[in-house]
């Protein structure tokens, strides 16, 4: 198995813990066993090599960009559909840091591309398929962390022919070259040539020869300073699909609790943590690249919030590494907010922060007590959220419930990365199920 180490920064608030309250999460470190380890850090954290001094976005900007991504997912999933369940213990590890896809894909990995290898920092994203990096010569490239990838310096680089299946699936033939174009929901985009080259995952010999990717030469938008983007979606051109023959059909990750902690991304079908709980992976024919699951309920302080399962079932739920804040159907969010606020009456309310409307002022407090929140999935899997999955802390005077409403009951729900932090999130593609294991980064 290949494992990537992830890093992330945490809030300094100390929480009082009991059976019905969540305690602040600690700093986790991931140690890969029988695999090569790479670092993954939060793009906006102090450890991030992509962070220019003074260049970090504000909390409002992060949340506004998050809404751009959600709007794009909602556009892609809009319309009637019928949900149905879709029916080698080796792997590899890469470095990952936090980054952007639609301005908000939050974690990046370090990969080696070409021969000799060039180390590049790229966003990894479960919500997209095609992998790409910026290449020389470039007509219009944004400023990135590393020098542009130069195909002429790689002895294993080759262009994808116009008649190749990958070109027919993902590109168009133009002037004898197989071209691709990807436009994201916030109007960020990448255009370039489809190509093949050797991809090195890990520090040494874990290689995928003939890896298909995009060599971008016209790229604009909110990609931060990442060198490109690698897709982990379900299409056969994604990194997960191309790596399956070598490492097994599946991948997993643990997003760290803070910007200073460590987590990982692992490619391969290695065994899940023994305590992991699984729910069925669901497929939608109109958006087959997305990973869907069935959210069926929510608990606050150990009590089930009164929301009919049909409220969740009708629109469905996507799990997405690049969305920050979990989105719920309007009725489900209203019930969660009401229940949560009932346990928080002792605290002073604070103004809303962008999309987050349930905020509190903890100024002057050294300890706070918040109700636990758990997400319930079909088949009995339960996600018992830690502090970092319940509150989005901008500062001590503005800590907000880390959920938002879709504004209606028809748009697809999204399980965001704040609620995935510290869990081993396992995508078992061979058996079509998704699992969650607590304390996954340790």
N, C-alpha and C positions, 0 to 999 in steps of 0.2 A: 504494500500500500504506500502511496505517496501522501505525506502529511505536510501541510503548510502551517507555520506558526502565526497566530494572530495576536495583535496587541491593541489595546484600546486605551481614559482618565476618569476617575470617579469623583463623585461629590463627597464632600467631607462630613456630611450630616451623619450623626450617630443615631441609630434607631433603637427604640426599646422593642424587644421581641417577645412574643408569647405565641400560643398556639394559633391565634387568629390574626397575627400581625406579621408582616414581612420584615426581615432584618437586612440592613445594608449589606450588599455583596462585597466580598473581599477581593483581593488581587490574586488572579489565578495564573498559573504557569503550566503550559502543556509540554510534556516530554514524550516524544515519539518513540515507540518501541518497535525495533526492527524496521525502521523506516528513516528516511532522510528528512530532517526538519528545516523549515524555513520560517522567517518571521512574518507575521501579519499584524499591521498596526492600523489604528483609526486614522483616516486621512487627515483629520483636523486636530489630531493630538500632538503633544510636544515631541513624540518620537517619530513623527511622520517625516520622511525625506521630501515629501511633496509640499510641505507647508512653508511658504515664504513668510518671512517676518512681517507681521501685521496683515497677512493675507487671508486669515481665517474668516469664514462668513459668520454673521451674527446668528443667534438662535432663530430669529424671525426669518432670515434668509434661508436657513436650512429647512425650516418647516414650509416656507413658501415653495421652495424647489421640490420638496416632498409632495406637495399638492400637484405640481406639474406632472410628476411621475404617476400619481394616482389617477389624474384625469386621463392620461394616456392609456393606462390599463383599463379604465372604465370604457373608453371609446372602443378599445379592441374587443372587449367582452360584452358590449351592448347587444341586445337582441335576444330573441327566444332561443332556448337550447334545451337539450335533454341530457341530463347527467347520467353517466354510467361508469362503473368501475372498470378500468382497464385491467384487462387481465395481464472462485479463485482467491483466495485469501492473500492477494498481493496488491501492492499499491505504491503511491508516491506522494511526497510532501513538497509544497512550494511556499515561498515567502508571500505574505499578503499584508496589505496596508489599507486603510479606509479610503474609498474613492467615490466617484460619481458616474452614473450612467445617464439618467435624465436629470443630472445635477444632484442626484441623491443616492446613487449606488455606493454603499458606505465602506466597502472593504476591498483591498487590492492585494495582489499576490506578485511575487517575483518569479519570473520564468526566464529561461535561457532560450534564445532563438538563433538559428543559423549555425554554420560551421566556419570558423570557430564561433562559439556561442557568444551572444550579446545578451547581457542581463538587462531585463526591462521590467518596469513596474506597471501592472495592468489591473484595471478593475475586474473583479469577478462578479458575475451577475446571473442569478437563477432565472431572471425574467427575459433573457435574450439568448440567441443561439450563435450567431456568427462571431468569431473572434477576429480582432484586427489590431494592428499597430500602425503608427505613423511611419512613413517610409520616405527615403530619398529616391528620386528628386521629388520635392513637394511643391505643388502649385499654391496651396493655401493651408498651412498647418498652424495650429495653436501652439503656444509655448509649453513645452513639456519638461519633465525632470531630467531626462537623459538625452543624449544626441539621437537624432532620428536613425532608425534602422536602415542600413544601406544594403540592399539586396546584392549589389555587385561585389560585396566583400564576403559573401557566403558561398562556399563551394557546393552547398546542397540545395540552394534556392532554385526553384523552377516556377514558371508561370502555369496556371491552370489553363489547358487548351479550351477553346470555345466549345468544342464538342463534348467535353467531359461532363459527366452527370452533375458534378458540383456546380458547373456553370449553368447548366439547364435549371438546377434547383434554386440557385442563389444569385445568379448574375445574368448579364446580357453581353452579347458579343458586340464589340465596338472597335473598328479599325484593327481587327485581328486579335484584340485583347479581350479577355473575359473580365468585364467590369461588374462591380457591385455598388449598390447604394443603399444605405440605411438611414432613415429619417426617424428621429425619436420624437416623443410627444411634446417636448418643449422646443421643438424645431432644431435641436442639435442634430448634426448629421455627420456621416463619414462616407466618402466615395473613394474608390481606388480599384486596384487590380487584385483578382483572386490569385493566390499563389500557394505553393507547397514549400515547406522547409522542415528541418529537424527541430523539434521542440524538446528542450531539456527541462525536466521537472525534478527539482532537487539539485543538490550540489554537484553531482557527478554523472552517473551512468544511466539514470532513468530517462530514456529518450523515446519520443514518438517520431518516427521517420515519416516523411511525406505528410506532415500535419497541414491541413487546409486552413488558411486564414486570409484575411484581407490586408493588403498592403495599401494603407490609406494615403492619398495624396491631395485630398481636399476635405478638410475636417474643421468643423466649427461647432461651438457650443459649450455647455457646462460640463466638461470632462476634467476640470481642475488641471493639474499638471501631470496626470497619469499619461503613460506612454501609449495607452490603448485600452481595449476592453476584451475580456474573454468570457464568452457565453457558456453557461451551464444548463441551458434549456434542454428540451426533450427532442429537438430536431437532430437528424443524423450528422449535421455539420458542427454541432456544439462540441466543446472540449470534453464534456462528459461522455458523449456518444463516441467520439473518436478514440478516447482513452479506454473504452470498455473492453475492447478485444485484448488489450495488454493487462489491464488491472482488474477487470471485472465490472459488471454493470451496476454502478452505484457510486455515490460519494457522500461525504459527511463533513460537517464543520462545527466549530464552536466559536461563537462570537464573544469576545471577552467582555467582562463586566465594566471595564473602564478603559480609558485611553492608554493607561500605563500597564495594563495587564496583558496576558498573552492567550491566544487561542490557536486554532488551526483550521486548515482546509485539507481534507484527505480525498484523494481520488482512488476508487477501488471498492470492491465488494467485501471488505473486511467485516468481521463479525461486529455487531452492534454491542454497546455496553450491556452487561447482563441485566441492568435495571431499566433499560429503555422500554417505553410503552409505545405501541404502534397503532396507527390508524390507516385505513385504506387510502391509497392514492387514487384520485378521481380524474377522469379525462373528459374534456369538453371538445367535441369535434370541431368547433369553430375557432378555438384557440388551443391547439394540441400541444404547443410548446410549454404552456404554463403548468405548474404543479398545483393541483387542486386537492383539497381535503374537506371533510365535513365537520365544521364546528357546530356543536349541538347545544351548548349551554355555557353559562358563566356562573361562578360562585364568588361571593364577596363575604369575607370573614367566615367562611365555611358554609354559608347559606346560599342555596341556588337562587339566582335572580329570576324573577318570574317573566320569562320570555318563551313563547311557544317555539319549539324546534323548527317549525315551518318558516319562521322569520329568517333563520339562518339558511335553511335548505333552499329556499326559492332562488336567491341570487347566487349561492355558492360562495366558497372562500378560496382565495389563492394564497399560498405561502410564497413570500418574495424577499430575497436578501437585500434588495435595493430600496424598498419602501421603509421609511423609518418608523412611522406611527401606524399602529393597527387601526384599520377602518372597519366600522360595524354598520349594519343596517340601522336606520334612524331609530326604530323602536327598541332595538337591542341596546344601542348606545344610551338612549334616554333612561332605560331601566338600570343600566350599570351606573351611570352618573348619579342618579337619584339614590341608589343604595350606597354608593361610595361616599357621597356628600353627607349622608345620614350619620356616618361614623366619624366625620371630620368637622363637626360643628364647633369644636373647641378652638379651631384655628381660624385666624383672620383670612378672609378671602383676598385674593390679589387679582389684578386685571388679567383678561384673557391674553394669551400669547399666540398670535397668528391663528392657526386652526384649533388650538387647545383652549377650551372655554371654562375649564374647572381648575382654577389655580389658587394657591395658598401662599401666605406670607409667613415664613418661619424665622423672621428676624429676631435675634435675641435668644433663640432656643438652642440648647445643646442636644436635646433629644426630642424626637417626635414619634408618634405612634400612628401607623396607618393600617387599615384593614388589608388582609391578604386578598389577592385576586387569583382565581384559577380559571383556565380555559378548558372546556370539556369537549372531547372529540368523539366521533363515532367509533365504537368498539371499546370504549372505556379509557382511552389515553387521556391523561390529565396533565396540563402544563401549569404547575404551581409557580407563579411568577415571584421573583425576588423584587427587592425595592426598585432596582433599575428598570424593571419591566412594568412597574406600576406608576411611577412618577418621572416626568421629564423635568429635571432641575436646571433651570437657566441660571439661577442664583438663589441665595437664601430667601430673598423676598418674592420669588416667583417660581414655585414648584407646582407643576400641572399634571393632572391625570393624563397618562400617556396613551390615550385613545381618542379617536375622533369619529364623528358621524359621517356617513356617506351623504347625508342630506335627504335620503330617500330609502325605501326598502327594496328597491329593484336593482341597484348597482351592486356588483360583486364585492364581497368583503375581502379584506387583505390582512394577512397575518404579517406584521412588520418586524423589522429586525430588533427593535427595542425589546419586544416580548420574546425573542429567540435567544437573547444574550445568556451566556453561561450554560446553555443546554447543548448537549451533543445532538445535532439535528441530522438524522440519518435518512438518506434517500435510497431506499432499497429498490432499485429499478427492476431487478430480476423478479422480485415478488410483489411489485407494485404496491408498496406501502411506505409510509413516512413515520419515523420514530423520533422520540424525544427522551434523552437521558439527562437527569439532573447532574449538576456539577461536572459538566462535560469537559471543561477546560483544564481540570486538575489532573 
